Amino acid sequence: MLSKLLPILFLQGGRRTYSLCSKVYTIPTSNHTLTGQVLKVPNLNSQKRCFGTHIVVRQKRDRFYTDIGELRAELVYSIRDGVMTIKSTNVPEELGGHGIGKLLAKSALDYALLNGHFIIIRCRFVQHYIDKYEPQYAKYIIN
């Protein structure tokens, strides 16, 4: 019943998948599943704004990224001594305004918390995202 009313966060191994149109988010990150954590739904006024059913956010050693067509949006970070430094977010102009940057920011912040890291923000976009949409992350940020 809850899954019909609210977007649910599922945690499993390897990649992050966000469904923008159906408003259900899946974030696989480990080999076990947690349910009941709610993500905020992007403000999508029409189906025309969606790029398809799912946007897959992948992670490499120093970045989270998603490829949509020939375009790549990415968030670059580093981890040292238990601190994740979020350096920059780059979303191509053609993908702007569709919530892709928010998905990358949410992926990085969730990853940091799931792995017990504190966070340093060097990216103005991610700082704005936290201030406006996700103030609960502020207690994990160090200056």
Secondary structure, DSSP 4 states (H G I P E B T S, - for coil): -HHHHS--B---SS-EEE-TTT--EE---SSS----BPPPPP----GGG--SS-EEEEEETTEEEEEETTEEEEEEEEEETTEEEEEEEE--GGGTTSSHHHHHHHHHHHHHHHTT-EEEE--HHHHHHHHHH-GGGGGGB--
